[in-house]
Amino acid sequence: MAQSSYDSFLVDLDGTANIGDLPVPYAVDALNTFGDCVVYVTNNASRSPDTVHHRLKRIGYNTDVQHIVTSAQLAAQVMKKDLVSGAEVLVLGTPYLEQVVRESGFSTVRDNSCQTKAVVQGHSDATGWKQLSAAARAIRNGARYYATNKDTCLPSEQGLNVGNGAMVAAVEVSTGVRAITAGKPAAQSMQQAAHLVEGQNPLVIGDRLDTDIEGGNNAGYDTLCVLTGVTSITDICNASKKQRPTYVVPDLRFLKDLVCSPKDFNLPHYSRAYAKEILLLDVDCSGVATVRFLNKHASHVEKIAALIVQAWDNTQCVKVVKGFDTTDTEELVSWSTL
């Protein structure tokens, strides 16, 4: 295994390790380098660890089912703390989610009844108006409401699809009840993953600020945001403090260098003086951020860090990032095509 300042890596799937049945470029080699210290933590509750394992193995990842944590498993654990054994649970999700709930000691149904004590909702292509309405009726009758996750979109080979969080939002708006979220960004999702490999100093790696990064921050772990999924540089520039990552890289080819010399990439402690030697950032009153690169020899990661920390120090919301001239624009564009 490669030398690292971290003893474990808690890695998101969709948008970080894979996009559908395709690996994210450079991720396979980067993550396989760290062997059994990698745990895959997915908010997608539609697939079992066995299914996830087979997909990951098929596209090149060296892992096993013991190193995979799903939000379905996390939701069942939360419900076991809140509900009595044998309680009736209305399941909105795939057969895998229903299986996990049943194996946790609950009876499961697919429509509400006067005996329904809880509703749990995870991603499923089959969820529609009928299922959402059944959930809403049960919740109005007093059932507790659990969501495996609240990701509003789901990366796929075709683009961003509607995520479980968007479907959960429909029920929340209809009932006025907010779902209890079991997966990321709940701290226990990351803590359980770290526990699997006895990790004391893990690094959380993901592409979403509101789940992966916030979840890692909630657990007190360092976080790395990759630009291979749903999050853009503009999103990171505007991130609230609870969703600000420790590090940002275009893709995971930079992971090995980062973990060997983390201080060189650490955003909260990044030298503001050095950042201004790398580039100048001007944000106008309309939110247009103009970037002028001064140090052409700085690495891509250094340039990204310099841009982000200056944006964080600026009180103006960044709506658009553009280059000062053609050369600067080409540099910005290259971050998404490296």
DRENPAKOL-714644 format. One record per residue (C-alpha): residue number from 1; residue in one letter; x, y, z. Coordinates in pm, 1 decimal. Last residue first. Example, Ala and Ser with C-alpha at 12.3 -4.5 7.8 and 13.67 -1.06 7.14 Angstrom:
REM DRENPAKOL-714644
{pt 2, S, {1367.0, -106.0, 714.0}}
{pt 1, A, {1230.0, -450.0, 780.0}}
END
This chain:
REM DRENPAKOL-714644
{pt 338, L, {-785.0, 1684.4, -1744.5}}
{pt 337, T, {-1110.6, 1794.4, -1909.2}}
{pt 336, S, {-1290.7, 1972.9, -1624.3}}
{pt 335, W, {-983.4, 2156.1, -1501.4}}
{pt 334, S, {-883.4, 2232.6, -1861.7}}
{pt 333, V, {-1168.2, 2482.4, -1895.7}}
{pt 332, L, {-1017.5, 2704.2, -1626.6}}
{pt 331, E, {-674.8, 2697.8, -1793.3}}
{pt 330, E, {-824.3, 2775.1, -2134.4}}
{pt 329, T, {-1005.1, 3075.0, -1985.9}}
{pt 328, D, {-679.5, 3211.5, -1845.5}}
{pt 327, T, {-513.1, 3180.1, -2185.7}}
{pt 326, T, {-805.9, 3349.6, -2359.4}}
{pt 325, D, {-808.4, 3646.7, -2124.0}}
{pt 324, F, {-927.3, 3739.2, -1775.0}}
{pt 323, G, {-1078.9, 3394.3, -1735.2}}
{pt 322, K, {-1432.2, 3330.4, -1620.3}}
{pt 321, V, {-1610.7, 3208.3, -1306.0}}
{pt 320, V, {-1986.6, 3266.2, -1288.3}}
{pt 319, K, {-2226.7, 3304.2, -997.4}}
{pt 318, V, {-1984.8, 3381.7, -713.2}}
{pt 317, C, {-2161.5, 3533.7, -412.1}}
{pt 316, Q, {-1974.3, 3836.5, -278.2}}
{pt 315, T, {-1828.6, 3816.5, 74.0}}
{pt 314, N, {-1480.3, 3729.5, -53.9}}
{pt 313, D, {-1253.3, 3528.1, 175.5}}
{pt 312, W, {-1409.6, 3205.4, 52.2}}
{pt 311, A, {-1350.1, 3318.7, -307.6}}
{pt 310, Q, {-982.6, 3376.8, -227.7}}
{pt 309, V, {-961.6, 3030.2, -75.3}}
{pt 308, I, {-1124.4, 2872.5, -380.5}}
{pt 307, L, {-911.5, 3037.9, -648.7}}
{pt 306, A, {-581.1, 2963.3, -475.8}}
{pt 305, A, {-683.5, 2602.1, -415.7}}
{pt 304, I, {-772.6, 2549.5, -781.2}}
{pt 303, K, {-443.4, 2704.4, -889.4}}
{pt 302, E, {-246.1, 2484.6, -650.4}}
{pt 301, V, {-428.0, 2175.7, -775.6}}
{pt 300, H, {-350.9, 2265.4, -1137.9}}
{pt 299, S, {15.7, 2306.9, -1052.6}}
{pt 298, A, {184.4, 2647.8, -1040.9}}
{pt 297, H, {414.0, 2720.3, -1335.1}}
{pt 296, K, {192.1, 2985.4, -1493.8}}
{pt 295, N, {213.2, 3198.5, -1181.7}}
{pt 294, L, {2.5, 3509.0, -1245.8}}
{pt 293, F, {-332.2, 3360.7, -1347.9}}
{pt 292, R, {-607.7, 3619.4, -1390.2}}
{pt 291, V, {-951.5, 3502.6, -1276.1}}
{pt 290, T, {-1270.1, 3705.8, -1320.5}}
{pt 289, A, {-1558.3, 3623.2, -1087.0}}
{pt 288, V, {-1898.9, 3741.4, -1210.6}}
{pt 287, G, {-2130.0, 3776.5, -909.0}}
{pt 286, S, {-2323.7, 4083.6, -1025.5}}
{pt 285, C, {-2138.2, 4313.6, -785.3}}
{pt 284, D, {-1803.5, 4215.0, -933.3}}
{pt 283, V, {-1572.8, 3938.2, -812.0}}
{pt 282, D, {-1203.3, 3989.5, -885.1}}
{pt 281, L, {-960.1, 3703.9, -831.9}}
{pt 280, L, {-586.3, 3743.4, -888.3}}
{pt 279, L, {-376.7, 3431.8, -931.1}}
{pt 278, I, {-75.5, 3235.5, -810.6}}
{pt 277, E, {93.6, 3505.9, -605.3}}
{pt 276, K, {-242.7, 3583.3, -446.9}}
{pt 275, A, {-270.4, 3223.1, -328.4}}
{pt 274, Y, {79.6, 3247.9, -179.8}}
{pt 273, A, {-31.1, 3538.8, 38.5}}
{pt 272, R, {-349.0, 3357.6, 134.6}}
{pt 271, S, {-143.2, 3062.1, 253.8}}
{pt 270, Y, {-366.6, 2754.6, 264.0}}
{pt 269, H, {-461.9, 2649.9, 614.1}}
{pt 268, P, {-834.7, 2591.3, 557.5}}
{pt 267, L, {-754.0, 2469.1, 201.5}}
{pt 266, N, {-500.2, 2194.8, 282.1}}
{pt 265, F, {-317.3, 2108.1, -41.9}}
{pt 264, D, {50.7, 2148.7, 52.5}}
{pt 263, K, {-22.1, 2036.3, 408.4}}
{pt 262, P, {-142.7, 1700.8, 276.0}}
{pt 261, S, {198.1, 1587.9, 144.1}}
{pt 260, C, {176.5, 1208.1, 101.6}}
{pt 259, V, {-203.1, 1211.7, 99.8}}
{pt 258, L, {-211.8, 1475.2, -174.9}}
{pt 257, D, {52.2, 1320.2, -398.1}}
{pt 256, K, {-134.8, 988.6, -396.0}}
{pt 255, L, {-473.6, 1149.3, -457.6}}
{pt 254, F, {-380.1, 1359.9, -764.1}}
{pt 253, R, {-493.6, 1094.0, -1014.8}}
{pt 252, L, {-821.2, 1110.6, -822.4}}
{pt 251, D, {-979.6, 1387.9, -1025.9}}
{pt 250, P, {-993.6, 1769.2, -1047.7}}
{pt 249, V, {-875.6, 1802.1, -686.7}}
{pt 248, V, {-1021.9, 1981.4, -385.2}}
{pt 247, Y, {-903.4, 1950.0, -23.3}}
{pt 246, T, {-1034.2, 2016.7, 326.2}}
{pt 245, P, {-1384.9, 2048.2, 191.2}}
{pt 244, R, {-1631.3, 2325.7, 278.2}}
{pt 243, Q, {-1982.5, 2200.2, 347.2}}
{pt 242, K, {-2021.4, 2313.7, 710.5}}
{pt 241, K, {-1865.8, 2650.0, 620.6}}
{pt 240, S, {-2121.8, 2719.6, 349.5}}
{pt 239, A, {-2001.8, 2655.1, -3.4}}
{pt 238, N, {-2007.5, 2945.6, -249.8}}
{pt 237, C, {-1661.8, 2888.5, -401.4}}
{pt 236, I, {-1728.8, 2514.8, -386.2}}
{pt 235, D, {-2039.8, 2545.9, -600.5}}
{pt 234, T, {-1853.4, 2766.2, -849.4}}
{pt 233, I, {-1578.5, 2504.5, -879.0}}
{pt 232, S, {-1845.1, 2253.5, -974.3}}
{pt 231, T, {-2005.2, 1967.2, -781.3}}
{pt 230, V, {-2211.2, 1694.5, -951.1}}
{pt 229, G, {-1944.6, 1438.6, -1033.7}}
{pt 228, T, {-1579.0, 1436.9, -1146.0}}
{pt 227, L, {-1469.6, 1754.0, -965.2}}
{pt 226, V, {-1339.5, 1567.3, -662.1}}
{pt 225, C, {-1399.8, 1688.4, -306.1}}
{pt 224, L, {-1163.8, 1564.5, -34.9}}
{pt 223, T, {-1263.7, 1567.4, 331.5}}
{pt 222, D, {-1083.0, 1555.0, 665.6}}
{pt 221, Y, {-1283.9, 1385.5, 939.9}}
{pt 220, G, {-1482.4, 1534.9, 1229.5}}
{pt 219, A, {-1790.0, 1319.6, 1173.6}}
{pt 218, N, {-1997.6, 1620.7, 1070.4}}
{pt 217, N, {-1717.0, 1726.8, 835.4}}
{pt 216, G, {-1724.1, 1388.1, 665.8}}
{pt 215, G, {-2099.8, 1407.5, 625.9}}
{pt 214, E, {-2083.0, 1766.4, 499.1}}
{pt 213, I, {-1828.7, 1658.7, 237.9}}
{pt 212, D, {-2006.4, 1344.4, 122.4}}
{pt 211, T, {-2367.7, 1462.0, 150.3}}
{pt 210, D, {-2423.4, 1834.1, 85.9}}
{pt 209, L, {-2087.8, 1894.6, -84.8}}
{pt 208, R, {-2115.9, 1611.4, -334.4}}
{pt 207, D, {-1823.5, 1461.0, -528.4}}
{pt 206, G, {-1672.9, 1236.5, -262.9}}
{pt 205, I, {-1366.5, 1132.5, -63.8}}
{pt 204, V, {-1362.4, 1112.7, 316.8}}
{pt 203, L, {-1013.5, 1077.2, 464.9}}
{pt 202, P, {-985.6, 860.5, 773.6}}
{pt 201, N, {-771.1, 906.1, 1086.0}}
{pt 200, Q, {-871.9, 641.2, 1339.0}}
{pt 199, G, {-982.8, 374.1, 1095.0}}
{pt 198, E, {-1059.2, 37.1, 1248.2}}
{pt 197, V, {-1138.0, -95.9, 899.0}}
{pt 196, L, {-1511.4, -142.4, 952.1}}
{pt 195, H, {-1512.5, 135.5, 1214.7}}
{pt 194, A, {-1436.8, 395.2, 947.8}}
{pt 193, A, {-1755.0, 300.4, 762.4}}
{pt 192, Q, {-1955.8, 317.4, 1083.3}}
{pt 191, Q, {-1822.1, 664.5, 1160.0}}
{pt 190, M, {-1898.6, 788.0, 811.3}}
{pt 189, S, {-2265.9, 691.0, 820.1}}
{pt 188, Q, {-2283.7, 789.2, 1187.5}}
{pt 187, A, {-2209.3, 1152.9, 1102.6}}
{pt 186, A, {-2530.3, 1191.8, 902.4}}
{pt 185, P, {-2448.1, 1362.0, 570.0}}
{pt 184, K, {-2474.8, 1090.0, 437.6}}
{pt 183, G, {-2714.8, 809.9, 512.7}}
{pt 182, A, {-2983.0, 780.1, 780.8}}
{pt 181, T, {-3194.9, 1088.9, 716.5}}
{pt 180, I, {-3499.9, 1142.2, 938.5}}
{pt 179, A, {-3767.5, 1274.9, 703.8}}
{pt 178, R, {-3919.1, 1618.5, 751.6}}
{pt 177, V, {-4294.3, 1630.8, 806.7}}
{pt 176, G, {-4508.6, 1901.2, 640.4}}
{pt 175, T, {-4713.5, 1623.5, 480.8}}
{pt 174, S, {-4720.7, 1725.7, 112.3}}
{pt 173, V, {-4394.1, 1917.6, 116.8}}
{pt 172, E, {-4215.3, 1632.4, 294.1}}
{pt 171, V, {-4363.8, 1375.2, 57.0}}
{pt 170, A, {-4245.8, 1568.2, -249.7}}
{pt 169, A, {-3906.5, 1632.8, -87.9}}
{pt 168, V, {-3854.6, 1259.1, -49.1}}
{pt 167, M, {-3881.9, 1222.5, -425.9}}
{pt 166, A, {-3621.0, 1495.1, -480.4}}
{pt 165, G, {-3398.8, 1336.9, -215.9}}
{pt 164, N, {-3416.5, 999.9, -389.6}}
{pt 163, G, {-3244.1, 1137.7, -697.5}}
{pt 162, V, {-3377.5, 1257.6, -1032.8}}
{pt 161, N, {-3122.1, 1179.4, -1303.5}}
{pt 160, L, {-2799.2, 1363.7, -1387.3}}
{pt 159, G, {-2645.9, 1268.3, -1721.6}}
{pt 158, Q, {-2682.7, 979.6, -1969.2}}
{pt 157, E, {-2407.7, 761.9, -1813.2}}
{pt 156, S, {-2567.7, 825.5, -1475.4}}
{pt 155, P, {-2527.8, 1065.2, -1183.1}}
{pt 154, L, {-2816.3, 1076.3, -930.9}}
{pt 153, C, {-2984.4, 1399.8, -827.6}}
{pt 152, T, {-3153.3, 1535.5, -514.7}}
{pt 151, D, {-2943.6, 1322.4, -279.0}}
{pt 150, K, {-3159.8, 1300.6, 32.6}}
{pt 149, N, {-3064.9, 963.2, 176.9}}
{pt 148, T, {-3207.0, 647.5, 332.1}}
{pt 147, A, {-3511.6, 849.2, 424.1}}
{pt 146, Y, {-3712.6, 781.9, 739.1}}
{pt 145, Y, {-4063.0, 901.2, 833.4}}
{pt 144, R, {-4230.7, 802.3, 1158.8}}
{pt 143, A, {-4596.1, 698.3, 1117.5}}
{pt 142, G, {-4854.4, 927.1, 1277.3}}
{pt 141, N, {-5159.9, 902.6, 1052.1}}
{pt 140, R, {-5027.7, 1187.2, 837.8}}
{pt 139, I, {-4714.3, 978.4, 785.7}}
{pt 138, A, {-4916.7, 679.4, 668.0}}
{pt 137, R, {-5115.0, 889.2, 422.1}}
{pt 136, A, {-4799.4, 1053.2, 284.3}}
{pt 135, A, {-4632.1, 715.9, 232.5}}
{pt 134, A, {-4930.9, 581.4, 42.6}}
{pt 133, S, {-4929.4, 896.8, -168.9}}
{pt 132, L, {-4562.0, 853.8, -254.0}}
{pt 131, Q, {-4625.3, 493.4, -360.7}}
{pt 130, K, {-4916.3, 582.4, -587.8}}
{pt 129, W, {-4743.4, 888.2, -732.7}}
{pt 128, G, {-4434.4, 695.1, -838.1}}
{pt 127, T, {-4153.7, 477.6, -704.3}}
{pt 126, A, {-4059.5, 204.0, -951.7}}
{pt 125, D, {-3715.9, 344.2, -1039.8}}
{pt 124, S, {-3621.3, 302.1, -675.6}}
{pt 123, H, {-3418.6, 519.1, -440.0}}
{pt 122, G, {-3491.3, 479.6, -70.9}}
{pt 121, Q, {-3788.3, 563.9, 148.5}}
{pt 120, V, {-3868.4, 426.1, 492.9}}
{pt 119, V, {-4214.3, 473.4, 641.7}}
{pt 118, A, {-4291.4, 391.1, 1003.4}}
{pt 117, K, {-4557.0, 262.8, 1240.5}}
{pt 116, T, {-4805.0, 123.0, 989.0}}
{pt 115, Q, {-5085.2, -54.8, 1176.2}}
{pt 114, C, {-5370.4, 156.6, 1035.1}}
{pt 113, S, {-5252.8, 51.9, 691.3}}
{pt 112, N, {-5020.3, 192.4, 426.4}}
{pt 111, D, {-4922.4, 8.1, 113.5}}
{pt 110, R, {-4606.2, -187.9, 28.8}}
{pt 109, V, {-4573.8, -364.8, 363.1}}
{pt 108, T, {-4284.7, -482.5, 578.6}}
{pt 107, S, {-4264.9, -655.1, 915.3}}
{pt 106, F, {-3963.5, -551.3, 1118.8}}
{pt 105, G, {-3676.0, -748.6, 1271.0}}
{pt 104, S, {-3369.8, -610.3, 1096.9}}
{pt 103, E, {-3392.7, -886.0, 834.8}}
{pt 102, R, {-3723.6, -733.2, 724.3}}
{pt 101, V, {-3573.1, -385.9, 681.7}}
{pt 100, V, {-3276.2, -526.4, 487.8}}
{pt 99, Q, {-3505.1, -730.1, 261.7}}
{pt 98, E, {-3728.4, -429.6, 191.5}}
{pt 97, L, {-3423.5, -225.1, 92.6}}
{pt 96, Y, {-3310.2, -504.2, -140.2}}
{pt 95, P, {-3657.4, -538.3, -292.4}}
{pt 94, T, {-3621.2, -177.5, -413.4}}
{pt 93, G, {-3769.2, 127.0, -247.6}}
{pt 92, L, {-4066.8, 273.3, -70.7}}
{pt 91, V, {-4113.1, 45.9, 229.7}}
{pt 90, L, {-4402.6, 79.2, 474.6}}
{pt 89, V, {-4283.4, -51.8, 810.8}}
{pt 88, E, {-4494.1, -255.9, 1052.0}}
{pt 87, A, {-4328.8, -298.1, 1391.3}}
{pt 86, G, {-4196.8, -646.6, 1465.7}}
{pt 85, S, {-3926.1, -529.7, 1702.5}}
{pt 84, V, {-4005.7, -195.5, 1861.0}}
{pt 83, L, {-3901.2, 120.7, 1679.8}}
{pt 82, D, {-3648.0, 399.9, 1740.7}}
{pt 81, K, {-3308.8, 228.4, 1780.4}}
{pt 80, K, {-3389.8, -40.0, 1525.6}}
{pt 79, M, {-3499.6, 236.6, 1286.0}}
{pt 78, V, {-3152.9, 392.1, 1289.2}}
{pt 77, Q, {-2988.7, 58.0, 1213.3}}
{pt 76, A, {-3229.1, -10.7, 928.3}}
{pt 75, A, {-3151.5, 329.8, 776.9}}
{pt 74, L, {-2776.7, 260.5, 790.1}}
{pt 73, Q, {-2813.4, -71.5, 608.9}}
{pt 72, A, {-3022.6, 93.4, 339.3}}
{pt 71, S, {-2764.5, 374.8, 319.2}}
{pt 70, T, {-2513.6, 122.8, 190.9}}
{pt 69, V, {-2169.9, 33.8, 330.7}}
{pt 68, I, {-1914.6, -160.4, 125.1}}
{pt 67, H, {-1580.5, -293.7, 253.8}}
{pt 66, Q, {-1716.0, -624.7, 382.1}}
{pt 65, V, {-1865.2, -688.7, 37.1}}
{pt 64, D, {-1519.1, -709.3, -121.8}}
{pt 63, T, {-1270.0, -477.2, -293.1}}
{pt 62, N, {-1019.9, -455.0, -578.2}}
{pt 61, Y, {-1181.7, -217.8, -827.0}}
{pt 60, G, {-1156.4, -289.7, -1200.8}}
{pt 59, I, {-1488.7, -224.9, -1371.9}}
{pt 58, R, {-1627.2, -573.8, -1308.2}}
{pt 57, K, {-1502.7, -572.8, -948.5}}
{pt 56, L, {-1697.8, -254.4, -877.2}}
{pt 55, R, {-2014.9, -391.5, -1033.2}}
{pt 54, H, {-1985.3, -723.3, -848.6}}
{pt 53, H, {-1927.5, -545.6, -518.1}}
{pt 52, V, {-2224.9, -315.8, -567.3}}
{pt 51, T, {-2449.0, -615.3, -631.3}}
{pt 50, D, {-2315.7, -799.3, -326.0}}
{pt 49, P, {-2339.7, -482.4, -112.2}}
{pt 48, S, {-2709.1, -466.9, -208.4}}
{pt 47, R, {-2847.6, -214.1, -456.4}}
{pt 46, S, {-3131.7, 38.5, -434.1}}
{pt 45, A, {-3013.3, 222.4, -125.0}}
{pt 44, N, {-2786.3, 466.6, -309.8}}
{pt 43, N, {-2619.7, 674.3, -39.9}}
{pt 42, T, {-2298.8, 481.7, -95.8}}
{pt 41, V, {-1997.5, 438.0, 128.3}}
{pt 40, Y, {-1707.0, 244.2, -25.0}}
{pt 39, V, {-1438.8, 154.5, 227.5}}
{pt 38, V, {-1071.5, 178.1, 128.5}}
{pt 37, C, {-799.0, 65.6, 372.7}}
{pt 36, D, {-810.3, -281.7, 217.1}}
{pt 35, G, {-593.1, -172.9, -75.9}}
{pt 34, F, {-459.9, 182.9, -86.2}}
{pt 33, T, {-326.4, 167.6, -441.5}}
{pt 32, N, {-661.1, 27.5, -557.1}}
{pt 31, L, {-803.1, 376.4, -497.9}}
{pt 30, A, {-573.8, 562.2, -739.4}}
{pt 29, D, {-572.1, 291.5, -1006.2}}
{pt 28, V, {-950.1, 271.6, -1016.4}}
{pt 27, A, {-1014.4, 645.6, -985.5}}
{pt 26, Y, {-809.5, 758.5, -1287.1}}
{pt 25, P, {-1121.1, 818.7, -1502.4}}
{pt 24, V, {-1450.7, 746.8, -1320.8}}
{pt 23, P, {-1533.5, 383.1, -1380.4}}
{pt 22, L, {-1828.9, 302.3, -1606.8}}
{pt 21, D, {-2133.5, 92.7, -1520.0}}
{pt 20, G, {-2326.3, 391.6, -1381.3}}
{pt 19, I, {-2078.0, 667.9, -1314.8}}
{pt 18, N, {-1808.3, 518.0, -1094.7}}
{pt 17, A, {-1565.4, 589.9, -813.3}}
{pt 16, T, {-1654.8, 955.2, -748.7}}
{pt 15, G, {-1970.9, 1044.3, -941.5}}
{pt 14, D, {-2174.8, 758.6, -795.2}}
{pt 13, L, {-1955.8, 570.1, -543.9}}
{pt 12, D, {-1842.9, 769.1, -239.6}}
{pt 11, V, {-1516.6, 677.2, -71.8}}
{pt 10, L, {-1420.4, 647.7, 292.5}}
{pt 9, F, {-1039.5, 618.4, 291.5}}
{pt 8, S, {-838.1, 476.1, 580.9}}
{pt 7, D, {-511.9, 523.7, 772.2}}
{pt 6, Y, {-441.1, 876.5, 652.8}}
{pt 5, S, {-92.0, 1036.8, 634.3}}
{pt 4, S, {-21.2, 797.7, 351.1}}
{pt 3, Q, {245.8, 562.5, 217.9}}
{pt 2, A, {116.9, 356.0, -72.5}}
{pt 1, M, {0.0, 0.0, 0.0}}
END
